[in-house]
Amino acid sequence: MDGRQFPRIPLVSVTTVASEQPSGHSVLLDLSQTGAKLSSAHPLRPSDYVALNLSLPFREPSLQAVLAAVRWVQGKHYGVEFFR
């Protein structure tokens, strides 16, 4: 048990990320009710705010626009927390 409040769902999906920097693509690696882990060459910093366009195969409609804050960055991986 990793002590997380909500379970992570592993998946691989391409998403568009818009921030103060030019938009780029990221790969969604896992998803939970409150956040996600992504991978990208698009440089981001903790405390950046992003808009994610998620294409989720198990959700209708499949394209979801989500606002989030970048909470951590490790190399090309980063974690975001969704706004409610």
C-alpha positions as CSV (number, residue, x, y, z in Angstrom):
1,M,0.0,0.0,0.0
2,D,1.4,3.4,-1.0
3,G,-0.7,5.5,1.3
4,R,-2.5,7.4,-1.5
5,Q,-6.0,8.6,-1.0
6,F,-7.1,7.5,-4.4
7,P,-5.8,4.6,-6.5
8,R,-3.8,5.3,-9.7
9,I,-4.9,3.8,-13.0
10,P,-2.0,3.0,-15.2
11,L,-2.6,3.9,-18.9
12,V,-0.9,5.4,-21.9
13,S,-2.5,8.2,-23.8
14,V,-1.2,11.3,-25.6
15,T,-2.4,14.6,-24.3
16,T,-1.9,18.3,-25.3
17,V,-0.5,20.5,-22.6
18,A,-0.9,24.3,-22.7
19,S,0.9,26.5,-20.2
20,E,2.6,29.9,-20.2
21,Q,5.2,28.2,-22.4
22,P,4.3,27.1,-26.0
23,S,1.9,24.1,-26.1
24,G,3.3,20.6,-26.4
25,H,2.4,17.0,-26.2
26,S,2.8,14.7,-23.2
27,V,2.2,11.1,-22.5
28,L,-0.3,10.4,-19.7
29,L,1.2,7.5,-17.7
30,D,-1.3,7.2,-14.8
31,L,-4.4,8.9,-13.6
32,S,-6.2,9.2,-10.3
33,Q,-9.2,11.2,-9.1
34,T,-7.1,14.1,-8.0
35,G,-4.1,14.1,-10.4
36,A,-1.9,12.4,-13.0
37,K,1.7,11.5,-13.9
38,L,2.9,12.5,-17.3
39,S,6.0,12.4,-19.4
40,S,7.2,15.1,-21.8
41,A,10.2,16.8,-23.3
42,H,8.1,20.0,-22.9
43,P,9.9,21.8,-20.0
44,L,7.7,22.5,-16.9
45,R,8.4,23.7,-13.4
46,P,6.7,22.9,-10.1
47,S,4.0,25.6,-9.5
48,D,3.3,26.0,-13.2
49,Y,-0.4,25.9,-14.2
50,V,-1.4,23.8,-17.2
51,A,-4.5,23.0,-19.2
52,L,-4.6,19.3,-20.3
53,N,-6.7,18.0,-23.1
54,L,-7.1,14.4,-22.2
55,S,-8.4,11.7,-24.5
56,L,-9.7,8.9,-22.2
57,P,-10.9,5.7,-23.8
58,F,-13.2,4.8,-20.8
59,R,-14.9,8.2,-20.6
60,E,-17.6,9.8,-22.7
61,P,-17.1,12.3,-24.2
62,S,-13.5,11.1,-24.7
63,L,-11.9,14.6,-24.7
64,Q,-11.6,16.3,-21.4
65,A,-10.2,19.8,-20.7
66,V,-8.7,19.8,-17.2
67,L,-6.9,22.6,-15.3
68,A,-4.0,21.5,-13.1
69,A,-1.0,22.6,-11.1
70,V,2.4,21.0,-11.6
71,R,3.4,19.6,-8.2
72,W,6.7,17.9,-9.0
73,V,9.2,17.3,-11.9
74,Q,11.8,14.5,-12.2
75,G,13.6,14.6,-15.5
76,K,10.9,14.2,-18.2
77,H,8.2,13.0,-15.7
78,Y,6.0,15.3,-13.8
79,G,2.9,15.1,-11.6
80,V,-0.1,17.4,-11.6
81,E,-2.9,18.0,-9.2
82,F,-6.3,18.7,-10.8
83,F,-8.4,21.7,-9.7
84,R,-11.9,20.9,-8.5
